[in-house]
Amino acid sequence: MLRGPRSLLRVSVAPAAALAVALLSSVSHCSHPEQKDREVSPLSSYFGTKTRYEDAIYKDANSEEPRQDQYLLEEACTPVQLVALIRHGTRYPTAKQIRKLRQLHDLLQARRAGDNRADAGGGRDLGAALADWPLWYEDWVDGQLVEKGRQDMRQLALRLASLFPNLFSRENYGRLQLITSSKHRCVESGVAFLNALWQHCYPELPLPDVKEMACGPPRINDKLMRFFDHCEKFSSEVENSDTALYHVEAFKTGPEMQNILKKVAATLQVPVNSLNADLIQVAFFTCSFDLAIKGVKSPWCDVFDTDDGKVLEYLNDLKQYWKRGYGYAINSRSSCGLFQDIFQHLDKAVEQKKRSQPVSSPVILQFGHAETLLPLLSLMGYFKDKEPLTAYNYKEQINRKFRSGLIVPYASNLVFVLYHCKNAQTPKEEFQVQMLLNEKVLPLAHSQDTVALYEDLKNHYKDILQSCHTSQECKLPKVNNTSDEL
């Protein structure tokens, strides 16, 4: 049963509290038999898009119990459709990251081979410990989903099914719609989610192959889930531009990063000129990968302290801000098609309910990437700071809203829930919408209300819904190559 405030409409919270409503975690006490006690690190809050879901959002890594949010609409309104945009679960590092890690590992092994100080006095320094630390990752794993990622999806599926039992019912299973990016980690995330729902709905039956399920396997749609790959203007002006990430490159050579570079070089006893910001960042992320994938706190975590973590988080956030967020308008405008697709589903459900017809697609699940979610949230006006993130205002941005690890960790999810309110006093109040980010009600960016009349929400986003055309937004301006002839 959904519980919430008495008022069905204008439930408001202060802006500061609103962010807390969206992001703070709640504690659950159900554990999964396959998972050991979770290793933690003081750095866990600073891994940006490599952050574990439970470190950013959910304190119990193994919970399958729903997160009851006091702002969810109460039983006077019935959820009739749910549209969820879900980032894939925990993954392996990419081949590019693994090659950089191997470069750093080779450097440490060479340093140890040529230096007997590592064993002086019977002790071992951190560089020697890292040289001996196993390099678990091979190029072929290249960003694939790991077992922890499947567990992320299974547990999220069961929590959402418990939170919205009328939507995730046995009767609705065959009407599930699943869309996915073509990337293996997204496809596998969708399959893991679907398998968990099967076992939830049909506990007495063996798990069939996903192709044999009534709803069928997830359908690949990169134009929706990887819209950035299909936007010529984004590719030209951001993705492949030498200057678009100026602030990222400038921060790498700025005082904050240079201090870390010197400190790490001294800690590992290697020349400063043998390191660079990219190698420092991959060492930092290796701590996160070992925690997330292996469940171990590796010596890589001992290279950095929390002050380093905050600087390296900012470096990652700078990249996300300028490449996926508010840095350039095309970053978010390229996601218009996805935003419109979500509202087309909601529109169809509203029309079907008005005609007293069953909603044909009560649950739509879309599996993508951090790069899918961040532009969409920026398009909607979320997590926008008063001043842009730059290479030169790290200290001023220490309390920024745009922290990618809190917004789009592994398994992050943005959910639109359409409600039908049978006791509405006016036709306009009959259909209402709530949004959840990472299973917490997300206050509206423009009003901080926790629920909106559907028509009011559409009106607020009228420009995006009516005037944002991806084909036009993504078209490169024509270059006039003609010149006056003498």
N, C-alpha and C positions, 0 to 999 in steps of 0.2 A: 504494500500500500504506500502510496506517495504521501509524504507529510510535508507541510509547509505553512507559511503564514496564512492568516485568515483572509487577507485581501488577495484577490486574484489579479489585481492590476498593478498599481504603482507602488511596488515594494522598492524602496530606495535605500542606498547606503552611502556613506561618505566616500569620496574618491580613494582615500588611503585604505579604508576598510574594504573597498571594492576589489582592490588588487589582491588583498589577503583572501577574500572570498574565492577569487579565481585560482589562487596558487597554493595556499597552505594545505598541508596534509592532515589527515586524520588517522588514528591508530586502529588497526584491526588485529584480531588474535587468532586467525585460522592459518595453519601452516601446511605446506606441501611436503609429503614424505620424501621427495627426491632431492630436496634442497637442504644443504647444510646451513649453519648459522652464517649470516652474511658478514663478510669482511668489510670494514669501513676504513676510510682514510680521512684525515683532516682536509685533503684536497678534493674530496668527492663532490663538493658544491661548485667547483670551478671548471668542470670539464666541458662546458658549453654543449654543443650538439652531441658530444660523446658521453653525456651524463646518463646514468642509469635512471630509469623511471622512478624507482623507489627512493633514490637519493634526492630527487627534485620534488617529488609529489607525495609518495606513498611510503610511509615509514616501514611497514611490514612488507618485505619483498615477496612474500609467499601468500598473500591474502587473496582469497576468492570470495570474500564477503563484499557486498556492495557498499559504496561510500554514501551513506545517507546524508543528504545536504538539506539543511533547514530551509533553504530557499526554493526547493523544488515545489511545484504546484501541488496543492492538495487534491483530494479525491473528487472534488466537484468538477475538475477538468480531467479528461481521459486522454492519455497520449495515443495518437492515431498514426503517427509516422515518425521515424527516426532516421536521419541522414548523418552518417559519421564519416569523417575524414581522419584516417589513422596512419601514423607513421609506422614503418616496419619496426620489428623488435630489434633487440641487441644483435649486432653483426660483427664479423671479423674486420680487421683493418683492410684497407684497399691495398692492391699490389704496389701502388706508388708509396704508400706509407711504410709498407714492409721493406721495400728497397732502401728507404732512408734509414729505417731502424737497423738494417743489416750494415749499412755504411757506418753508423755510429758504433755498432757492436764490433765491427772489424777494427775500428780505431782503438777501442778499449783493449781488444785482444793484442793488437800490435804494441800498444803502450806497455802492457803487462809483460809481453815477451822480451822487451828491451829494457826493462826496469826491474831490478830486484827489490825495490823498496816495498813492493806489494806484500812480501813475506817477511820483511824486516821485523825482528823481535818476536816472531811467531804470530804477529797480527796480520789482519787483512784490511785493506782500505776499500772504500765503496766502489771505486773503479774496477778493482780486481773482482769484487763480488758480482758486479754487473757483467764483466767479461765471462764469468763462469755461469751466469744466469741463463737458463735455456732460452733459445730463440724459437718459440713455439710455432711461429707463423710462416707459412710458405706462400709464395706468390699466387698459387692456384686458388687459395681460399678467397682472395679478392672481393671483400665486402659481402660475402655470403652470410645468410642468417645462421646463428649458432643455436644450440639447444636452449640456452637461456632466452633467446629471442622467441622461440616457439612457446616457452613457458610464459613470457610476457603476454603473448597473444591469447593463450589459453585462459590465463587468469583475468585478463581484461574482458574477454568474451563472457566468462561466468559472472563477473561483477555486473556488467551491463544487463545480462539476462536476468539477474536477480533484482536489479533496480527497475527494470521495465518488463515485468513478466508477461504482460498482455501482448506486448509487441514480439518478444522472443519466445513465442509459444510453439507448441508442436504443430498447431494448425497453420502457423505462418511460415514454418521452416521451408516449405517448397516455394514460397514467394520471396525468399531472400534474394537480394540483388547484390552481387559482389563485383566491383571494378578494381583493377590493379594496374600499377606500373608494370612494364615488361621486365624490370630488374628482378632477378631470382629472389632476392631477399623480400621483396614485396609480394610476389606470387606465393612464396612459402609462408609468409605471415598470414595471408588470406586463407590459405589451406589450414593452417594451425587454428585460426579463429573459427573456421567452419567446422572442423573436427570437434572442437570443444563444444560448440553449440549442438552438434549431433548428439554427443554423449549427454548433454544436459537435457535435451528434448526426448531422447530415446535411450535411456540408461539400460533398458532390458535387451537392446539389440546390439549385435557386433558392429564395429565401425566399418562402413563400406568404403571403397575407393571413391574419391571426391567426384570422379566422372559419373558415378552411378547415383549420386544424390539427386533428389528431385530439383533442387535449385541449380545444379550444375556447378562446375568449377568457376573460380574468378575469371572474369573476362578482361583481357588486356586492352587498355585504352590510354595510350601515352599522350594523346592530344589533351586529355583532361589531367592525368596524373603527372605528366612531365611536359607541361605546357611550355616551359622555358626552352625546351629543345626545339620547339616549333615556332619560336618567335624570332624572326630575322633581326629585328631591331635590338632585342636583348642580346642576341649572339654577337652582333657587330659592335654595339656601344658599351656593353658590359663584359660579357663572357670572354670575348677575344680582344678586348681593348687593352692596350699597354698602360693606359693612364687611369682606368676606372677605379682601380684599387690603390690609388696613390696613398691614401691614408694608412692602409694596411702596411705597405712597403716602408712608408716613413716611420711608422711606429716600430717596425723591426730594427731600425737603425737609431731610434731615439734613446734617451737616457734610461728609461725604465727597462727596456729589453737589453740594453748593453750592460747594465748592472747585473742582470741575471746571467748573461753570457760569461762575464768575468767570474762570477761566483761559481757557476757550474764547471767552468774550465779548471778553477782551483780545486774544487771538490773532487773532480775526476782525474786531476793531475795530467791534463792534456793542454797543449798550446791553445791559446784563445783563438788564433787564426785557423785552427782546425775545426772550429765550430761555427755555426751560423744559426739564425733564428729558426729556420725550418727544422734543423736537427734538434734544437732545444724543444721545439713544439712536439716533435714526434716522440721524444723521450717522455715528455709530460703525458701525452696521450697513451703511451705504452702502459703507464701506471693505470690509466682508466681501462684499457683493454684487458689487462690482467685481472683487475677487480671484477669487471663485468662478465668476462668470458670464463675465466678460470676460478674466480672466487678467491683469489689470493692477493695479498698486499705484497707486491714485489719490491725489490731494492730500488726500482725506478722511482717509487713514491718517496724514497728517502732523499732523493736528489733535491727536492723542492720543499719550501715551506709555504704557509698560507699566503704570505705577501707575494711570493712568486706566482702562486695559483691565481691570485686576483689579476695580476698583470697579464698572465697567459690567457686567462678567460677573456680579458678585454681585447687581446689580439684576435681571438676567435670571433668575438662579437663584432669587432670592426669589419671583419670579412663578411659576416652574415648581414650586417647593416648596409654595407655598400653594394653587396652583390644580390641580396634577397629581400632587403627591407626598405627603409625610407631613403637610402642613399640616392637612388634614381627612380623617377616616376615609373619607368617601364618595368622595373622589378615587380611592382604590384599590379600595374595595369595589364600585364601579360596574363594575370590569373582571372581576368573578367569572365572568361568562358566557363571556368570551373564554378565561380560564384553564381553565375546565371543558371548553370546546370542544377545546382542545389535548389534554387528557388523554383525551377521548372518542376522538380519532384514535389515540392511543397504545394505549388499551385494545383497540380494534378490531384493530389490528395484532398485539398480543400474542395475542388469541384466534385469529386466523387462523393465526399461526405454530404455536400449540399444536395446531391441527387439521391441521397440515401443508398448509395452503392458502397460495397466494401472497397477499402483502399487496396488497390492492386499490388502495391509495393510498400508494405508497412515498414520494412527495414532495408535501407540502402547503405552498404559498407564499401568505402573507397580506400584503397591502400596505396600510400605514396611515400613521400620523403619529407625530411625537414624543409627541403627546398620547395615542397608543395605547400606546406602549411604556412611558413613564414610570410611569403608574398600575400597570401590570402588574408592573414591576420592584419598585415600592414594595409591592404586594400580597405579593410573594414575599420581602420583607425585605431587599432590596439597597440599598446606598448610604445607609444610615440613620446619621446622626450622633448622638452622645450627647445633644447639645442641639439644639433646633430652630433653624433659621435665622430671625433676626429683624432688624428695622431697626437694632438697637442692639448687635449683636455681630459686626460685620464683621471686626474684627481677630482675634477669637477663632476665627472660622470660616475663616481664610485657608487652612488645610490640610484643609478639609472633604472628606468623601467625595462629597457631592451636588454634582457639577459637571456640569451638563447637557451641556456641549460634549464631555466625555469619554464620556458615557453614550449620548446620542442625537444625534450629529451627523447631517448629511444621510447617507442610505443606511445608517444604523445598522441592526443586525440581531440578533435574539435567536433562536437555533436550538436546538431540542430534537432530539437524535439518540438513537433507540432501537436498542440492540444486542441481537443474539441470540448468546449465548456457548455454543457447542456442547460445550465441555469443562467446563461448570459442574459442581461437585461436588454441588450440591443444586438442586432445582427453583427455589428462590427466586433463586438466582444466575444463572439462565438468561437473564433479561432485565435489562438495565442501561441507564442513561440518562446522557448527558452533555449539558450546556448550553454553548453558545458565545455570547458577546456580542462582536459585531464581530470575528468569526472567531478569537477566542481563547477557550480553555476557561474557563468561568466557574465558579469554586469554589462549592460549595453554601453558601448564606448561613448556615446553621445549624451547619455542621461544618467548612467549608473543604476537604472532600474534593473531588476533581475528577471523581468518578464515583459514582453511587448505584445500588443495587439498585432496580429499578422499584417494587417493592412498598414499600420503605422510603421512597422519595420520595413516593409517594401517601399513605403514613401520616403523613408529616411535614406535608403540606398537607391533611390530612383535613378540617379545619374548612372550608377554602375549597371543597373538592370536594363536601362533603356538606351543609354547613349554610349556605353563602352563596347565597342566592337573589336574583337581580337584581331581580325584581319586588318583593320585600319590602324589600331594601336601598334601592331607589330610590323607595319610596313615601313621600310626605310625611305627617308625623303629622297626624291629624285635629285641627282647631281647634274647640274647643267655644265656639260663639257664643251659646249660651243663657245667659240671666241670670234670676236669681230675680225673680219678679213680686211686687209688693206686694199 
